[in-house]
Amino acid sequence: MTHDPGAAGEPLVTDAVRALRDAAPSALAVLVRRYGDFEACEDAVQEALIAASDQWPRDGVPDSPRAWLVRVAARRYIDQVRSDAARRRRESHAAELEPPPAPVPAADDTLTLFLLCCHPALTRAAQVALTLRAVGGLTTAEIARALLVPESTVAQRISRAKARIRASGEGFRMPRADELEARLAALRHVLYLIFTEGHTASSGDRLARVDLSAEAIRLARQLHGADPDASGETSGLLALMLLTDARRAARTDDTGALVPLDEQDRTRWDRRMIEEGVAIVTDVLDRAPIGPYQLQAAIAAVHDEASSTKATDWLEILGLYDLLARLAPGPMVTLGRIVALAMVEGPAAGLAALDRAEADSAALADHHRTWAVRAHLLERSGSTDAASLAFAEAARRTLNGPEQRYLAAKARSAG
């Protein structure tokens, strides 16, 4: 054992939880590779995790947490097969399921498990839920709370996802070379969605879902460590998450109220996280073809390295948004570029660009962030009455409590 339980206390519990979280995905991957039954293997690993959560804080974390989980889960799996009434016909050769004694492979199968969770037969919602369950180790109830949907909905998504994978006949294997980049792209998008929902919750009374954004960063780190990353986009995604999350402590005040970027106390930003994110994005921009996540990370880096909003290199940000709009156009990219344009050329130029963008995109015209940007630009241009109405409309359209309260307060003060 790696720890002495005699004087462990709370640190040992923390070590045990951390070891469980780190070892569970690769333990599941080993079992799925060995037996091929994703659902049954997951149940067995869950039982092993319950046993570990009881034993490890008391007796200490094993020298090899993954090997311990694999050994216990394998026994649970075989016991489950032997006791399953619907599989009585297999009992005559159930003992054959026991593999010959062999050490747990040193190679980590987490990347394969990531990619299996992002099977192309699954919807994006199912990919998110299954990734959080199988790789993130979250329970169905935790996922439901994180995604702000009923627990029954998450359970159905996970159940249907497993059934689709089973029906597809997809074995536990790395995708073929011609499939790999598309699967990795889907996986990066899933992790980005998880982080985005965690960074600013789409609804609810908290600005952020810290548990969700932290889990997305943890999973992105795992992917970054396992992915050969020929495209550099996994590095870009991790850097983007770090550089964005570094500002989290300053985004709300002591009451939980939203603090906009230009009013944040930048001494509260996490400098170690910023340094790590800048180092990652600088390295990847030097060695790999440019991709959308890298450009978003570069934009975040420019913000994080500036001493104030006024000192920010908005011209560089505008140039990065121009590149991003060509590589990965979308409503939020358009909106970000408009903000940068207004900072470079003034609010009138921003408002004119916003009018054109709204005429071209119904999704942009209906979004609360569009109304918020319009309100800020109108306020800067001196049109306080129009700004007040736009702030009020933005507040009406958002479902996030802190955003709503901030925008409503701006509507009152502008008017």
N, C-alpha and C positions, 0 to 999 in steps of 0.2 A: 504493500500500500504506500501511496505517496504522502499521506498525512497521518499525524498522530491525533486520534480523536480525543485524547485525554484533556487537551486544553483548546479544543478547536473552536467552540462557540460559533458565533455568527460567521467568521471568515470561512470555516469549513463548509457551512451550508451554502455560502456564496460560491465556493470552489466546486461543490457538488453540482449546483444548478448550472454553472458555466460548463462543466465537463459534460453534463447530460445534453445540454443544448448543442455543444460542438460535436459530440460523438453520435448523436441519434441519426442524422441524415446518412452518414456513411455506413452505419450499422444496418440501416434499412436497405441501403444499396447492396450490401453484401448478401443479405437474405434474399432479396429479389433476384439477384444474379444466380443464387444457389438453387432456389425453388421455383421461381418464375411466377408465383401468385402474388401480385402486388397487394391486393386487399388483405389476404390472410397474413402475409408477412408484416404488413403495417400493424395489424391487430397484435401480432406476437411482439413486435417491438414496443408497442404501447404498454403491454403487460410487463415487459422487461424494464421499461422506464419507471413504471409504478414501483416495481421491486427495488430498483436502484435509488429512487427518491426516498425510500424508507431506509435502505441499508447504508448508502454512501455517507450521508451526514453523520450516521452513528459510528460506522466502522472505518471510514476513510475512503477516499477516491482510489480505485484500482490504478496500478501502474499503466495499464492499457484499458481505458474506459471503453473504447470501441470493441475490443476483443471480449470484454466482460459482457457487454450488451449483446453481441452476436451469439455468444455461447448460451446465455440465458434465453434469448429470443428464439434460438433454434430449438431448444428444448420445449419452449412453449408452443412453437409451431407444430412440432411433431406430436405433442400431447393433444393439440387441437385436432389434428388430422385423425389421430387414433380414436378420439372420443366423439367425433362428428357422426351422428346417426345416419346422415345422408350419404356418408362415404364408407359405410360398412364393408362394401365390396373391396375397399382398398386395404382393409385391416390385415389381410393375409400377407401383404407385402409392405406394411407400414414401416417395418424395421429397415427396409431398403432405402427409405428416404434419408436415413441417417448417413451423412457423408463420412468417409474415412477421416480419422483425426488428421487435421492439418492446421497449420497456423493461419490466422486471418491474414488475407493478402495485404501487403504494405500499401499498394496503390489505392488511392481514394476514388471511389466511384461516384462522388457527389455530382460531378458534372453530368454524368450519364443520367442520374436521377433528375437533375434540373431539366435536362432536355426531354426526358420522358414526360415530365409534368407539362411541358409546353408542346405536346403532341399536336400536330396540325388539325387533327379531327376534333379538338376541343375548342369551345368558345373562349374568348379572352377572359370572361368572368370565371369560367371553370379552371382555366390555367392559373389565374391568380389564387383561387381557393386551394387548388391542389398543391401548388408550390408552397404556400404557407403551411399547409398541413404536413406534407411529406418531407419537405426540405427545411422549412422553418420550425417544425416541431410544435406549432400552435394547435390547441384543441379546437374543435368545431365551435365551441362557445366563444373562445378568444377571437377566432376569425370573424365570427358574426359581430362581435363588439367592435372589432377593428374596422370592418367594412360597413358598419351601421346598417346591417340587414338582419332579418330574423334568423335564428339558429337553424330552423327547419329549411330555410332557403339554402344556407351554406351546406347543410347535410345532403340536400338533393343535388347540389352542384358537384360535390365531391363524389357521391355515389354514381351519378351519371358519367362523370369523367372517368372513373375507374372502369365502368362498363364499356365505355367507348374504346378505351385503350385495349381492354380485353377482346372486344369484338374486332378490333383492327388487326389482331394477331401480331402486334408490335412486340418483339422480344426486348429483353433488357440489354440493349446494345447501343453503342454510339451510332448516330445516323451516318449514312454513307457520306462520302466527301461532298457529293452534289446536294445533299440535304442539310449539311451542317450549318452553313452560314444563315440560311433562312430560319432554322430552328434557334440559333443563337440570337438572331434579330428579334424573334418573338419573345424569347426569354428576357432579353434586355428591356423590351417594351413592358413586359409584365412587371419587372422590378421597378421600372420607372413609374408605372401607374401606382404601385404600392407606395413608393416614396412620395409621390405627388399628393396622394390622399392623406398620407401622414403629415406632410409639411403644412398643408392647409386643408382641413377637413371640408368636404363638400357640404356638410350640414352638422348641426349639433351646437353645443354651447361652449366648445373649446376651439381656439384657433387651430391648434395642431393636434395630431394623434401621435404623440412621441413614441409610443410603443411600436406603431406601424412604421414610422420613418426609420427608427433604430433597427428594426428587423430587416427592412429593405437594404440598409447599409451593410448589415452583417452578411446577408445573402450575396450582395454585390461583391463584398470582399472575398467570399468563398469562390464565386465565379471568376473573379479576377485572378485568384491564385491558381485555378484549375484550367482556365481558358488559354490556349496558345496565343489568342488575341492578335491574329494576323492583321485584322482591320483597325485595331486600336480603339474601337468603339466601347469595349468593355472598360478599358482604362478611362475613357472619356466619361462614361456613365458614373463610375465610382468617384472620379474627381468632381463631377457636377453635384453629386449627393453630398460629399464632404464640404464643398465650398458653400453650398446652400444651407446645410444644417449648421454650419459654423455660426450663423447669425441668429440661431433659434433663441438663445437666452435674452436677446435684446428686442425680440419681436413683440413682446408683451410687457406690461408694467406689473407692479406688485398685485394689482387687482385683476389681472388677466386681460386688461384692455389692450387692443391692438396698437402698436407703435409703428408708424410708417418708416420706410427705409431712411428718409432724409432727417428723421428725428431720433434715430436710434443712437444709444450710447455705444460707440464702437469699441470702447474698452471692454465691453462685455462679450464681444465676439471671441470665439475660440481660436486663438492664434495658432496653436499646434495643428488643429484641423485644417486651417487655411494653408499653412505651410505644406502639409502633406498633399492637399488637393492641388496646390500650385505646382508642386514638384511632379506630380503624376501627369497633369495636363501639359506641362512644359516638355516633359520627356516624350509623351506620345505625339505631340505636334511636331516634334523634331524627327520622328522615326516612322510615322505611319501616314497613309492618306487621310486627309481631313474628312471627318464625319460629323453629323449633327450633334451628337452628345459632346464631342470634343469642343465644338463651337460654343455650345451652351455653357460648358465648363469654363471656357476662356472668357466669356462674358461675365460669369460669376466671379472669376478671378480678378477682373478689372475692378468690379465693385468692391471686392473684399480688400484689395490692396490700396484703395483710395482712403485718404484720411477724412473725407467728407463728401457729401453729394456734390458740392461745388468743385471740389478738387478732382472729381472723377473724370477720366478721359472719355467723354461722351462721343467724341469723334471716332475713337477706336471701337467703342461699343456699336456705333452706327455701322461702321464697316463690317464688323463681325455679324451683325444682323442681316446686312445685305447678302453676305455669303450664305448664312443660314436660310434665308428666304429662297435662295436658288436651290439649295440642297434639299431642304425639307420644309416647303411652304405650309402654312397652316394659320388658323385664326390667331392663336396666341403669339406666334412668331410675328405676324403682322402687327399686332398690338404692341409688342415689345419694341419693334422697330419704330413705331410711331412715337412712343415715349422718347426714345433716343433722338429721333429727328427733332422733336420739340425742344429738347435740351440743347441741341446744336443750333437750330435755326429759329427757335422761338415758338410760342404757343399757337400763333396764327397758322404757321406751316403745319404744325401737328394737327390742328382742327381740320384743315383742308384735306390732309391725308386720311384722317379718320372718316370724314364724309365719304370720300371715294371708297374706302375699304368697306364701310357699312353698306354702300350701294351694291357692292360686289359679293357680299357674304351675309346671308340671312343668319347664320350661326353667330357671327360676330355682332350683328345688330341686336340680337336678343340677349347677349351675355352681360351679366352684371359688371364684369370688369371693363367692358367697353364704356358703359355709362360712368363708371368711376374715373376712367381716364379722361373722358369728355369733361366731367365735372372739374377735375384738377386743371385741365387746360383752360377751361372757361374762367376759373378762379384766377389763374395766372394772368389772363388777358384782361381782367377787370370786370368781366360780366358776372357780377355776383348773384343777381337774381336767377339767371339761367343756370349758373353753377349750383345754386341751392336746389333747383328742380332736378338737375341731373344727379346730384348726390342722393336725393330722396328716392329717385327711381332706382339707382344702384342698390340702395338699402332694401328696397322692396323686393328686388330680384334675387338677392343672395339668401342662402339658407344657413350660412355660418353666423352664429350669434355674435362673436366679437367683431367680425367684419360689418355686420348689420348695425351694431351699436356705434361703431366708429363712423360709418357713412351717414347715419342719421344725425349724429352730433355735428358732422361737417355741414350737413344740409341746414341745420339750425344756425350755425355760426356764419355761414356764407350769406344767408338771407338777412 
